[in-house]
């Protein structure tokens, strides 16, 4: 290991600690400076939308939590069977669904996953190949109304998505692929340099809920952290980085979903 690599590893390890030194505590966050509260949600594009049902009674299989945890596993092989709209709705509700709003301007969201300071820095994008009642394409989840909006009218995304996921064809060809992006400033506003540790922890909360929710409806998933950042961001239409802009957004995690064989 050369000295350059050692230096980079050192910095990455310190980031994992959250930079909990006196240097951090000496830096006033934007919240402490009383700067404006960042938007808790991304506005829609104004494209066609798909309303998602909230009736999951016949979707979730009657199993206890012990069984779900015991049987949770990464799944890379799926049946050639479409997910129902209610199944997809349940997975979205489980991973980023909003329970209630708080604050004078409804700027705080309480969701079905924990997040440091209820900052919830993630957006959810779906590459849909096979879901009943939804045309194939790329979609964006709008949790404020529990609905999907068309992000890109691109039904033949599989080849590009496979390239973006470093050749993982099993994922690109799944009935649905979840991709989560981060809008870091939502967390940075409150936590400054400690934010990036919290964002990484929050991503784990979201994907574990997806694993358990999939298990509850007879589906499987596989968390994917190996991807080409530039390709995936470009496929989703994000501005290239690096950037310190408050609206900067980039992909951080992916997970294909399909019916277990």
Secondary structure, DSSP 4 states (H G I P E B T S, - for coil): --HHHHHHHHHHHHHHHT--SHHHHTSPPTTTTTPPPPPSSPPP-S--EEE-----TTTS----HHHHHHH--B---B-S-PBPHHHHHHHHHHHH-EEEEESTTS-EEEESS--GGG---EEEEEEESSBTTB-SEEEEEETTTTEEEEEE--S--HHHHHHHTTT-HHHHTSSEEEEEEE-THHHHHHHGGGHHHHHHHHHHHHHHHHHHHHHHTTEEEEEE----HHHHHHHTTPPPS----TT--EEEEEEEEEEB-
